[in-house]
Amino acid sequence: MSLTTENIGKANRHFLKSDFSVTSWDDLKPYYENLISRTINSKEDLIEWLQDRSELESALQENLAWRYIRMSCDNTNEKLQQDYNYYVREIDPNISPEDNKLNEKFIASPFSELLSETDYRNYLRNVKQRISLFRKENIPLLAELAEKQQIFGQISGAQTITYNNQELTLQQASVWLKNTDRSIRETVYKKITARRLEDKKQLDDLYTNLIQLRHQVALNAGFKNFRDYSFAALERFDYSVEDCYRFHESIESEIKPVINQIEEYRKTKLGVAHLMPWDLAVDPTGKPPIKPFNNTQEMVEKTISCLKEIDSEFANCITLLDEMNRFDLDSRKGKSPGGYNYPLYETGVPFIFMNSTGQLRDLVTMVHESGHAVHAVLAHNLPFHEMRSCPSEVAELASMSMELLTMEHWHHFISDEKELKRAKLEHLTSLIDILPWIAIVDAFQQWVYMHPEHSVAEREQEFVNLYNRFSGSVVDWQGNEKVKENLWQKQIHIFDSPFYYIEYGMAQLGAIALWKNYKTDATTTISNYKKALSLGYTKSIGEIYAAAGVRFDFSATYIKELSQFVQSEIDALQK
């Protein structure tokens, strides 16, 4: 099926009024009362009830999504912040206890277990988990957290530096870290890091407050710490805390030595006595930064051309987003940092947000978020929104695989063969480079929430310990110790999505394996990839990975096998 505006979009409402919109709890209350009081006499009645609930939840999700999107596109606009905060402060706390009643009604129905061997099994399991975690006393705490988590975006969105008589966002300034003039890189790096450190106290206080609130949520729910609560709340049924520790150990044993090789290569090529933090983004052979596009519209058009070579449906998906104005791509002051694909479960067509500055990294971000978008569209026709809402381990497989699948067709962005090889080399190196950071962020968060009473000084020291444990040992941080201690403050996930990060590492392994398959049998690989994405969350994580033709495996043996494959590809490009 080709994806067009004619065959995807908001389904006709059956339960909600066609003109229904979320303005207050009073608007919503009758729908919840209907669902709570409705008699269910058969399996068919139960499925109809679930469909009606899904229709309501999809509408609510999309309403909140647009509030978040508009706020992150302009976090200087107080009205947009108020609109978002109104939902999390006034609407969501009223929804939460009603949701719990609906969950209890579902589980209490004698017909619910009849769904256990169907595509509803994950939902059944997840609902039981949510009931076990629900506590009325956590409702105001979770509302407060939802509001305070957005403060990071407001703080970082306002961070700028002046260079060359221009005010630059930190994303725009980072372009200069690729400059071949080392003195320029050093100057800009110190300006960026100094600007970040200006907000250090504010971010320290914010994070300490978030830790305290989250710890209390965990205690209220009967857990000793927020780490254990999070694993339950994130519904991590397919792996354990111990598996995460094994992932950390695998990164330390198998990836750290590779990082040291990469950094020694960079140091030698640059011809420097000491490899400094401002030497890590520049091309090691001394070439200027790759410029894969001139503006974001060109980036979108080239992305579509690139995707078309893989599968016409993928290209149609991004064309559809473009036609529906579902992009905000340029970096600017007052815009939240980072990038995301925000699913819109009622409409089916998501929104892509990023901070492009014309770098190769922006190309990668664009195709990454395109992978999420394709995933959302392929899963849109599943019966209800819980099936369309995938855990991050699956969602990131879709996006990180798309980075590597498209890389085989980046000639649409870069026509010069030598520059194309250089772009591929840069990206493949980044696949290895990111794995230690993923381990650091996860291990850091585990320590933070296992030791909630720690001081800021202890937090900084633990971060340095973990950084030294997983990262390469070639970079010289002398004179920049304070920067190193606070590197974690640039990672948005630590503030607004606790424990959401190790998934990138797990998915990265799956993506490399899928890319390896693609290089030997493109047709079968794409068929498997589409089949896996179309499953949404109707199967276990392992089953979805298997459908994609790869393993959900993060053992040292598997990591070594895949890193060696990537290294062989890097070696081939360096010849």
Secondary structure as UniProt FT lines:
FT   TURN            5..7
FT   TURN            18..19
FT   HELIX           25..37
FT   HELIX           43..73
FT   TURN            75..76
FT   HELIX           78..86
FT   HELIX           87..91
FT   HELIX           92..108
FT   TURN            110..111
FT   HELIX           112..115
FT   TURN            116..120
FT   HELIX           121..133
FT   TURN            136..137
FT   HELIX           138..148
FT   TURN            149..150
FT   HELIX           151..157
FT   STRAND          160..163
FT   TURN            164..165
FT   STRAND          166..169
FT   HELIX           170..173
FT   HELIX           174..178
FT   HELIX           182..198
FT   HELIX           200..220
FT   TURN            221..222
FT   HELIX           226..233
FT   TURN            234..235
FT   HELIX           241..250
FT   HELIX           251..255
FT   HELIX           256..270
FT   HELIX           277..279
FT   TURN            284..285
FT   HELIX           296..310
FT   HELIX           312..323
FT   TURN            324..325
FT   STRAND          327..330
FT   TURN            333..334
FT   STRAND          340..342
FT   TURN            345..347
FT   STRAND          351..356
FT   HELIX           360..378
FT   TURN            379..381
FT   HELIX           385..388
FT   HELIX           392..407
FT   TURN            408..409
FT   HELIX           410..412
FT   HELIX           417..450
FT   TURN            452..453
FT   HELIX           456..470
FT   TURN            478..479
FT   HELIX           481..485
FT   HELIX           487..490
FT   HELIX           492..496
FT   TURN            498..501
FT   HELIX           502..520
FT   HELIX           522..534
FT   TURN            535..537
FT   HELIX           541..547
FT   TURN            548..549
FT   HELIX           556..574
//
